[in-house]
């Protein structure tokens, strides 16, 4: 049931070209593409895990471009 679902947002960050998009594509869609292009901005996918201790888990997985963490650091550094 949707009322008993646990909703989680997970943000995947890291350097550019390390495989964040490939890992999320494999996990969410069960596919692997050797010719994946770099993410521009961000992307996300949804994954539902049914019957985890009697509940379902709805994961919202965010894939941030590798350069984004650098910009965030530059904005918040003291």
TITOR-598957 format. One record per atom (N, C-alpha, C): residue in three letters; atom name; z, x, y. Coordinates in steps of 0.1 Angstrom, whole numbers. Atoms other than C-alpha are relative to their C-alpha. Example, Ala and Ser with C-alpha at 12.3 -4.5 7.8 and 13.67 -1.06 7.14 Angstrom:
% TITOR-598957
<atom><type>ALA</type><atom>N</atom><w>0</w><u>9</u><v>-12</v></atom>
<atom><type>ALA</type><atom>CA</atom><w>78</w><u>123</u><v>-45</v></atom>
<atom><type>ALA</type><atom>C</atom><w>0</w><u>9</u><v>12</v></atom>
<atom><type>SER</type><atom>N</atom><w>0</w><u>-9</u><v>-11</v></atom>
<atom><type>SER</type><atom>CA</atom><w>71</w><u>137</u><v>-11</v></atom>
<atom><type>SER</type><atom>C</atom><w>8</w><u>-8</u><v>11</v></atom>
//
This chain:
% TITOR-598957
<atom><type>UNK</type><atom>N</atom><w>0</w><u>8</u><v>-12</v></atom>
<atom><type>UNK</type><atom>CA</atom><w>0</w><u>0</u><v>0</v></atom>
<atom><type>UNK</type><atom>C</atom><w>0</w><u>9</u><v>12</v></atom>
<atom><type>UNK</type><atom>N</atom><w>1</w><u>-8</u><v>-12</v></atom>
<atom><type>UNK</type><atom>CA</atom><w>-8</w><u>12</u><v>35</v></atom>
<atom><type>UNK</type><atom>C</atom><w>14</w><u>1</u><v>7</v></atom>
<atom><type>UNK</type><atom>N</atom><w>-13</w><u>-1</u><v>-6</v></atom>
<atom><type>UNK</type><atom>CA</atom><w>28</w><u>4</u><v>47</v></atom>
<atom><type>UNK</type><atom>C</atom><w>8</w><u>11</u><v>-5</v></atom>
<atom><type>UNK</type><atom>N</atom><w>-8</w><u>-10</u><v>6</v></atom>
<atom><type>UNK</type><atom>CA</atom><w>43</w><u>28</u><v>23</v></atom>
<atom><type>UNK</type><atom>C</atom><w>-6</w><u>14</u><v>1</v></atom>
<atom><type>UNK</type><atom>N</atom><w>7</w><u>-13</u><v>-1</v></atom>
<atom><type>UNK</type><atom>CA</atom><w>18</w><u>56</u><v>31</v></atom>
<atom><type>UNK</type><atom>C</atom><w>7</w><u>9</u><v>10</v></atom>
<atom><type>UNK</type><atom>N</atom><w>-5</w><u>-11</u><v>-9</v></atom>
<atom><type>UNK</type><atom>CA</atom><w>29</w><u>89</u><v>46</v></atom>
<atom><type>UNK</type><atom>C</atom><w>-12</w><u>5</u><v>7</v></atom>
<atom><type>UNK</type><atom>N</atom><w>12</w><u>-5</u><v>-8</v></atom>
<atom><type>UNK</type><atom>CA</atom><w>6</w><u>101</u><v>74</v></atom>
<atom><type>UNK</type><atom>C</atom><w>4</w><u>13</u><v>5</v></atom>
<atom><type>UNK</type><atom>N</atom><w>-3</w><u>-14</u><v>-4</v></atom>
<atom><type>UNK</type><atom>CA</atom><w>4</w><u>138</u><v>81</v></atom>
<atom><type>UNK</type><atom>C</atom><w>-13</w><u>5</u><v>7</v></atom>
<atom><type>UNK</type><atom>N</atom><w>10</w><u>-7</u><v>-7</v></atom>
<atom><type>UNK</type><atom>CA</atom><w>-17</w><u>158</u><v>106</v></atom>
<atom><type>UNK</type><atom>C</atom><w>2</w><u>15</u><v>-3</v></atom>
<atom><type>UNK</type><atom>N</atom><w>-1</w><u>-15</u><v>3</v></atom>
<atom><type>UNK</type><atom>CA</atom><w>-24</w><u>194</u><v>96</v></atom>
<atom><type>UNK</type><atom>C</atom><w>-11</w><u>7</u><v>8</v></atom>
<atom><type>UNK</type><atom>N</atom><w>10</w><u>-7</u><v>-8</v></atom>
<atom><type>UNK</type><atom>CA</atom><w>-41</w><u>218</u><v>119</v></atom>
<atom><type>UNK</type><atom>C</atom><w>-2</w><u>14</u><v>-6</v></atom>
<atom><type>UNK</type><atom>N</atom><w>4</w><u>-13</u><v>6</v></atom>
<atom><type>UNK</type><atom>CA</atom><w>-59</w><u>248</u><v>104</v></atom>
<atom><type>UNK</type><atom>C</atom><w>-5</w><u>9</u><v>10</v></atom>
<atom><type>UNK</type><atom>N</atom><w>4</w><u>-10</u><v>-10</v></atom>
<atom><type>UNK</type><atom>CA</atom><w>-62</w><u>278</u><v>127</v></atom>
<atom><type>UNK</type><atom>C</atom><w>-1</w><u>13</u><v>-6</v></atom>
<atom><type>UNK</type><atom>N</atom><w>2</w><u>-13</u><v>5</v></atom>
<atom><type>UNK</type><atom>CA</atom><w>-73</w><u>313</u><v>123</v></atom>
<atom><type>UNK</type><atom>C</atom><w>-12</w><u>7</u><v>7</v></atom>
<atom><type>UNK</type><atom>N</atom><w>11</w><u>-7</u><v>-6</v></atom>
<atom><type>UNK</type><atom>CA</atom><w>-98</w><u>339</u><v>133</v></atom>
<atom><type>UNK</type><atom>C</atom><w>-13</w><u>-6</u><v>-4</v></atom>
<atom><type>UNK</type><atom>N</atom><w>14</w><u>5</u><v>3</v></atom>
<atom><type>UNK</type><atom>CA</atom><w>-135</w><u>331</u><v>134</v></atom>
<atom><type>UNK</type><atom>C</atom><w>-5</w><u>7</u><v>-13</v></atom>
<atom><type>UNK</type><atom>N</atom><w>7</w><u>-5</u><v>12</v></atom>
<atom><type>UNK</type><atom>CA</atom><w>-154</w><u>335</u><v>101</v></atom>
<atom><type>UNK</type><atom>C</atom><w>9</w><u>3</u><v>-12</v></atom>
<atom><type>UNK</type><atom>N</atom><w>-9</w><u>-3</u><v>12</v></atom>
<atom><type>UNK</type><atom>CA</atom><w>-124</w><u>336</u><v>77</v></atom>
<atom><type>UNK</type><atom>C</atom><w>-1</w><u>-10</u><v>-11</v></atom>
<atom><type>UNK</type><atom>N</atom><w>2</w><u>10</u><v>11</v></atom>
<atom><type>UNK</type><atom>CA</atom><w>-133</w><u>304</u><v>58</v></atom>
<atom><type>UNK</type><atom>C</atom><w>8</w><u>-12</u><v>1</v></atom>
<atom><type>UNK</type><atom>N</atom><w>-8</w><u>12</u><v>-2</v></atom>
<atom><type>UNK</type><atom>CA</atom><w>-112</w><u>276</u><v>73</v></atom>
<atom><type>UNK</type><atom>C</atom><w>-9</w><u>-12</u><v>-3</v></atom>
<atom><type>UNK</type><atom>N</atom><w>9</w><u>11</u><v>3</v></atom>
<atom><type>UNK</type><atom>CA</atom><w>-142</w><u>252</u><v>72</v></atom>
<atom><type>UNK</type><atom>C</atom><w>-3</w><u>-1</u><v>-15</v></atom>
<atom><type>UNK</type><atom>N</atom><w>3</w><u>0</u><v>15</v></atom>
<atom><type>UNK</type><atom>CA</atom><w>-151</w><u>262</u><v>36</v></atom>
<atom><type>UNK</type><atom>C</atom><w>12</w><u>-5</u><v>-8</v></atom>
<atom><type>UNK</type><atom>N</atom><w>-12</w><u>5</u><v>8</v></atom>
<atom><type>UNK</type><atom>CA</atom><w>-115</w><u>256</u><v>24</v></atom>
<atom><type>UNK</type><atom>C</atom><w>1</w><u>-15</u><v>2</v></atom>
<atom><type>UNK</type><atom>N</atom><w>-1</w><u>14</u><v>-3</v></atom>
<atom><type>UNK</type><atom>CA</atom><w>-114</w><u>222</u><v>41</v></atom>
<atom><type>UNK</type><atom>C</atom><w>-11</w><u>-8</u><v>-7</v></atom>
<atom><type>UNK</type><atom>N</atom><w>11</w><u>7</u><v>7</v></atom>
<atom><type>UNK</type><atom>CA</atom><w>-148</w><u>212</u><v>27</v></atom>
<atom><type>UNK</type><atom>C</atom><w>2</w><u>-1</u><v>-15</v></atom>
<atom><type>UNK</type><atom>N</atom><w>-3</w><u>0</u><v>15</v></atom>
<atom><type>UNK</type><atom>CA</atom><w>-138</w><u>222</u><v>-8</v></atom>
<atom><type>UNK</type><atom>C</atom><w>11</w><u>-10</u><v>-3</v></atom>
<atom><type>UNK</type><atom>N</atom><w>-12</w><u>9</u><v>3</v></atom>
<atom><type>UNK</type><atom>CA</atom><w>-105</w><u>203</u><v>-6</v></atom>
<atom><type>UNK</type><atom>C</atom><w>-4</w><u>-14</u><v>3</v></atom>
<atom><type>UNK</type><atom>N</atom><w>3</w><u>14</u><v>-3</v></atom>
<atom><type>UNK</type><atom>CA</atom><w>-118</w><u>171</u><v>11</v></atom>
<atom><type>UNK</type><atom>C</atom><w>-12</w><u>-5</u><v>-7</v></atom>
<atom><type>UNK</type><atom>N</atom><w>13</w><u>5</u><v>5</v></atom>
<atom><type>UNK</type><atom>CA</atom><w>-153</w><u>168</u><v>-3</v></atom>
<atom><type>UNK</type><atom>C</atom><w>-4</w><u>6</u><v>-13</v></atom>
<atom><type>UNK</type><atom>N</atom><w>3</w><u>-6</u><v>13</v></atom>
<atom><type>UNK</type><atom>CA</atom><w>-152</w><u>190</u><v>-34</v></atom>
<atom><type>UNK</type><atom>C</atom><w>-14</w><u>6</u><v>0</v></atom>
<atom><type>UNK</type><atom>N</atom><w>13</w><u>-7</u><v>-1</v></atom>
<atom><type>UNK</type><atom>CA</atom><w>-183</w><u>210</u><v>-22</v></atom>
<atom><type>UNK</type><atom>C</atom><w>2</w><u>13</u><v>7</v></atom>
<atom><type>UNK</type><atom>N</atom><w>0</w><u>-14</u><v>-6</v></atom>
<atom><type>UNK</type><atom>CA</atom><w>-190</w><u>246</u><v>-12</v></atom>
<atom><type>UNK</type><atom>C</atom><w>-14</w><u>3</u><v>4</v></atom>
<atom><type>UNK</type><atom>N</atom><w>13</w><u>-4</u><v>-5</v></atom>
<atom><type>UNK</type><atom>CA</atom><w>-218</w><u>257</u><v>10</v></atom>
<atom><type>UNK</type><atom>C</atom><w>0</w><u>14</u><v>5</v></atom>
<atom><type>UNK</type><atom>N</atom><w>-1</w><u>-14</u><v>-4</v></atom>
<atom><type>UNK</type><atom>CA</atom><w>-225</w><u>294</u><v>14</v></atom>
<atom><type>UNK</type><atom>C</atom><w>-6</w><u>2</u><v>14</v></atom>
<atom><type>UNK</type><atom>N</atom><w>7</w><u>-2</u><v>-14</v></atom>
<atom><type>UNK</type><atom>CA</atom><w>-245</w><u>288</u><v>47</v></atom>
<atom><type>UNK</type><atom>C</atom><w>7</w><u>-9</u><v>10</v></atom>
<atom><type>UNK</type><atom>N</atom><w>-7</w><u>7</u><v>-10</v></atom>
<atom><type>UNK</type><atom>CA</atom><w>-217</w><u>272</u><v>67</v></atom>
<atom><type>UNK</type><atom>C</atom><w>-1</w><u>6</u><v>14</v></atom>
<atom><type>UNK</type><atom>N</atom><w>1</w><u>-5</u><v>-14</v></atom>
<atom><type>UNK</type><atom>CA</atom><w>-221</w><u>275</u><v>105</v></atom>
<atom><type>UNK</type><atom>C</atom><w>14</w><u>0</u><v>6</v></atom>
<atom><type>UNK</type><atom>N</atom><w>-13</w><u>0</u><v>-7</v></atom>
<atom><type>UNK</type><atom>CA</atom><w>-192</w><u>283</u><v>128</v></atom>
<atom><type>UNK</type><atom>C</atom><w>3</w><u>-13</u><v>6</v></atom>
<atom><type>UNK</type><atom>N</atom><w>-4</w><u>13</u><v>-6</v></atom>
<atom><type>UNK</type><atom>CA</atom><w>-172</w><u>253</u><v>140</v></atom>
<atom><type>UNK</type><atom>C</atom><w>0</w><u>2</u><v>15</v></atom>
<atom><type>UNK</type><atom>N</atom><w>-1</w><u>-1</u><v>-15</v></atom>
<atom><type>UNK</type><atom>CA</atom><w>-177</w><u>246</u><v>177</v></atom>
<atom><type>UNK</type><atom>C</atom><w>10</w><u>-11</u><v>4</v></atom>
<atom><type>UNK</type><atom>N</atom><w>-11</w><u>9</u><v>-4</v></atom>
<atom><type>UNK</type><atom>CA</atom><w>-146</w><u>230</u><v>192</v></atom>
<atom><type>UNK</type><atom>C</atom><w>9</w><u>-3</u><v>-12</v></atom>
<atom><type>UNK</type><atom>N</atom><w>-8</w><u>3</u><v>12</v></atom>
<atom><type>UNK</type><atom>CA</atom><w>-130</w><u>212</u><v>163</v></atom>
<atom><type>UNK</type><atom>C</atom><w>-7</w><u>-11</u><v>-8</v></atom>
<atom><type>UNK</type><atom>N</atom><w>5</w><u>10</u><v>9</v></atom>
<atom><type>UNK</type><atom>CA</atom><w>-137</w><u>190</u><v>133</v></atom>
<atom><type>UNK</type><atom>C</atom><w>12</w><u>-5</u><v>-8</v></atom>
<atom><type>UNK</type><atom>N</atom><w>-11</w><u>4</u><v>8</v></atom>
<atom><type>UNK</type><atom>CA</atom><w>-115</w><u>170</u><v>110</v></atom>
<atom><type>UNK</type><atom>C</atom><w>-5</w><u>-8</u><v>-12</v></atom>
<atom><type>UNK</type><atom>N</atom><w>3</w><u>8</u><v>12</v></atom>
<atom><type>UNK</type><atom>CA</atom><w>-115</w><u>153</u><v>76</v></atom>
<atom><type>UNK</type><atom>C</atom><w>12</w><u>-7</u><v>-4</v></atom>
<atom><type>UNK</type><atom>N</atom><w>-12</w><u>8</u><v>5</v></atom>
<atom><type>UNK</type><atom>CA</atom><w>-93</w><u>128</u><v>59</v></atom>
<atom><type>UNK</type><atom>C</atom><w>0</w><u>1</u><v>-15</v></atom>
<atom><type>UNK</type><atom>N</atom><w>-2</w><u>-1</u><v>14</v></atom>
<atom><type>UNK</type><atom>CA</atom><w>-79</w><u>131</u><v>24</v></atom>
<atom><type>UNK</type><atom>C</atom><w>12</w><u>-9</u><v>-3</v></atom>
<atom><type>UNK</type><atom>N</atom><w>-10</w><u>8</u><v>5</v></atom>
<atom><type>UNK</type><atom>CA</atom><w>-58</w><u>105</u><v>6</v></atom>
<atom><type>UNK</type><atom>C</atom><w>5</w><u>4</u><v>-14</v></atom>
<atom><type>UNK</type><atom>N</atom><w>-6</w><u>-4</u><v>13</v></atom>
<atom><type>UNK</type><atom>CA</atom><w>-34</w><u>115</u><v>-22</v></atom>
<atom><type>UNK</type><atom>C</atom><w>7</w><u>-12</u><v>-4</v></atom>
<atom><type>UNK</type><atom>N</atom><w>-6</w><u>12</u><v>5</v></atom>
<atom><type>UNK</type><atom>CA</atom><w>-25</w><u>85</u><v>-42</v></atom>
<atom><type>UNK</type><atom>C</atom><w>11</w><u>3</u><v>-10</v></atom>
<atom><type>UNK</type><atom>N</atom><w>-11</w><u>0</u><v>10</v></atom>
<atom><type>UNK</type><atom>CA</atom><w>7</w><u>79</u><v>-62</v></atom>
<atom><type>UNK</type><atom>C</atom><w>8</w><u>13</u><v>0</v></atom>
<atom><type>UNK</type><atom>N</atom><w>-9</w><u>-12</u><v>-1</v></atom>
<atom><type>UNK</type><atom>CA</atom><w>28</w><u>108</u><v>-49</v></atom>
<atom><type>UNK</type><atom>C</atom><w>14</w><u>-6</u><v>1</v></atom>
<atom><type>UNK</type><atom>N</atom><w>-13</w><u>6</u><v>0</v></atom>
<atom><type>UNK</type><atom>CA</atom><w>63</w><u>97</u><v>-59</v></atom>
<atom><type>UNK</type><atom>C</atom><w>0</w><u>-15</u><v>4</v></atom>
<atom><type>UNK</type><atom>N</atom><w>1</w><u>14</u><v>-3</v></atom>
<atom><type>UNK</type><atom>CA</atom><w>52</w><u>61</u><v>-56</v></atom>
<atom><type>UNK</type><atom>C</atom><w>-6</w><u>-4</u><v>13</v></atom>
<atom><type>UNK</type><atom>N</atom><w>6</w><u>2</u><v>-13</v></atom>
<atom><type>UNK</type><atom>CA</atom><w>36</w><u>65</u><v>-22</v></atom>
<atom><type>UNK</type><atom>C</atom><w>-13</w><u>7</u><v>0</v></atom>
<atom><type>UNK</type><atom>N</atom><w>12</w><u>-8</u><v>-2</v></atom>
<atom><type>UNK</type><atom>CA</atom><w>3</w><u>76</u><v>-10</v></atom>
<atom><type>UNK</type><atom>C</atom><w>1</w><u>8</u><v>13</v></atom>
<atom><type>UNK</type><atom>N</atom><w>0</w><u>-9</u><v>-12</v></atom>
<atom><type>UNK</type><atom>CA</atom><w>-2</w><u>104</u><v>15</v></atom>
<atom><type>UNK</type><atom>C</atom><w>-14</w><u>1</u><v>6</v></atom>
<atom><type>UNK</type><atom>N</atom><w>13</w><u>-1</u><v>-7</v></atom>
<atom><type>UNK</type><atom>CA</atom><w>-29</w><u>103</u><v>41</v></atom>
<atom><type>UNK</type><atom>C</atom><w>0</w><u>12</u><v>9</v></atom>
<atom><type>UNK</type><atom>N</atom><w>1</w><u>-12</u><v>-8</v></atom>
<atom><type>UNK</type><atom>CA</atom><w>-38</w><u>137</u><v>54</v></atom>
<atom><type>UNK</type><atom>C</atom><w>-12</w><u>0</u><v>10</v></atom>
<atom><type>UNK</type><atom>N</atom><w>10</w><u>-2</u><v>-10</v></atom>
<atom><type>UNK</type><atom>CA</atom><w>-57</w><u>143</u><v>86</v></atom>
<atom><type>UNK</type><atom>C</atom><w>-1</w><u>15</u><v>2</v></atom>
<atom><type>UNK</type><atom>N</atom><w>1</w><u>-15</u><v>-1</v></atom>
<atom><type>UNK</type><atom>CA</atom><w>-69</w><u>179</u><v>84</v></atom>
<atom><type>UNK</type><atom>C</atom><w>-9</w><u>4</u><v>11</v></atom>
<atom><type>UNK</type><atom>N</atom><w>8</w><u>-5</u><v>-12</v></atom>
<atom><type>UNK</type><atom>CA</atom><w>-81</w><u>195</u><v>117</v></atom>
<atom><type>UNK</type><atom>C</atom><w>-4</w><u>14</u><v>-2</v></atom>
<atom><type>UNK</type><atom>N</atom><w>6</w><u>-13</u><v>1</v></atom>
<atom><type>UNK</type><atom>CA</atom><w>-103</w><u>225</u><v>117</v></atom>
<atom><type>UNK</type><atom>C</atom><w>-4</w><u>4</u><v>14</v></atom>
<atom><type>UNK</type><atom>N</atom><w>3</w><u>-5</u><v>-14</v></atom>
<atom><type>UNK</type><atom>CA</atom><w>-102</w><u>244</u><v>150</v></atom>
<atom><type>UNK</type><atom>C</atom><w>-8</w><u>12</u><v>-1</v></atom>
<atom><type>UNK</type><atom>N</atom><w>9</w><u>-12</u><v>-1</v></atom>
<atom><type>UNK</type><atom>CA</atom><w>-128</w><u>269</u><v>160</v></atom>
<atom><type>UNK</type><atom>C</atom><w>9</w><u>13</u><v>1</v></atom>
<atom><type>UNK</type><atom>N</atom><w>-8</w><u>-12</u><v>0</v></atom>
<atom><type>UNK</type><atom>CA</atom><w>-116</w><u>305</u><v>156</v></atom>
<atom><type>UNK</type><atom>C</atom><w>3</w><u>5</u><v>14</v></atom>
<atom><type>UNK</type><atom>N</atom><w>-3</w><u>-5</u><v>-13</v></atom>
<atom><type>UNK</type><atom>CA</atom><w>-118</w><u>312</u><v>193</v></atom>
<atom><type>UNK</type><atom>C</atom><w>10</w><u>-9</u><v>8</v></atom>
<atom><type>UNK</type><atom>N</atom><w>-10</w><u>9</u><v>-7</v></atom>
<atom><type>UNK</type><atom>CA</atom><w>-96</w><u>282</u><v>203</v></atom>
<atom><type>UNK</type><atom>C</atom><w>14</w><u>6</u><v>1</v></atom>
<atom><type>UNK</type><atom>N</atom><w>-13</w><u>-6</u><v>-2</v></atom>
<atom><type>UNK</type><atom>CA</atom><w>-63</w><u>299</u><v>195</v></atom>
<atom><type>UNK</type><atom>C</atom><w>1</w><u>10</u><v>10</v></atom>
<atom><type>UNK</type><atom>N</atom><w>0</w><u>-10</u><v>-10</v></atom>
<atom><type>UNK</type><atom>CA</atom><w>-72</w><u>327</u><v>218</v></atom>
<atom><type>UNK</type><atom>C</atom><w>1</w><u>-6</u><v>14</v></atom>
<atom><type>UNK</type><atom>N</atom><w>-1</w><u>7</u><v>-13</v></atom>
<atom><type>UNK</type><atom>CA</atom><w>-78</w><u>303</u><v>247</v></atom>
<atom><type>UNK</type><atom>C</atom><w>14</w><u>-6</u><v>2</v></atom>
<atom><type>UNK</type><atom>N</atom><w>-14</w><u>6</u><v>-1</v></atom>
<atom><type>UNK</type><atom>CA</atom><w>-45</w><u>285</u><v>240</v></atom>
<atom><type>UNK</type><atom>C</atom><w>10</w><u>11</u><v>3</v></atom>
<atom><type>UNK</type><atom>N</atom><w>-9</w><u>-11</u><v>-2</v></atom>
<atom><type>UNK</type><atom>CA</atom><w>-27</w><u>318</u><v>239</v></atom>
<atom><type>UNK</type><atom>C</atom><w>-1</w><u>5</u><v>15</v></atom>
<atom><type>UNK</type><atom>N</atom><w>2</w><u>-4</u><v>-14</v></atom>
<atom><type>UNK</type><atom>CA</atom><w>-42</w><u>328</u><v>273</v></atom>
<atom><type>UNK</type><atom>C</atom><w>5</w><u>-10</u><v>10</v></atom>
<atom><type>UNK</type><atom>N</atom><w>-6</w><u>10</u><v>-9</v></atom>
<atom><type>UNK</type><atom>CA</atom><w>-31</w><u>295</u><v>288</v></atom>
<atom><type>UNK</type><atom>C</atom><w>15</w><u>0</u><v>1</v></atom>
<atom><type>UNK</type><atom>N</atom><w>-15</w><u>1</u><v>0</v></atom>
<atom><type>UNK</type><atom>CA</atom><w>5</w><u>296</u><v>277</v></atom>
<atom><type>UNK</type><atom>C</atom><w>8</w><u>13</u><v>0</v></atom>
<atom><type>UNK</type><atom>N</atom><w>-7</w><u>-13</u><v>0</v></atom>
<atom><type>UNK</type><atom>CA</atom><w>13</w><u>333</u><v>277</v></atom>
<atom><type>UNK</type><atom>C</atom><w>8</w><u>1</u><v>13</v></atom>
<atom><type>UNK</type><atom>N</atom><w>-9</w><u>-1</u><v>-12</v></atom>
<atom><type>UNK</type><atom>CA</atom><w>41</w><u>342</u><v>302</v></atom>
<atom><type>UNK</type><atom>C</atom><w>-7</w><u>9</u><v>11</v></atom>
//
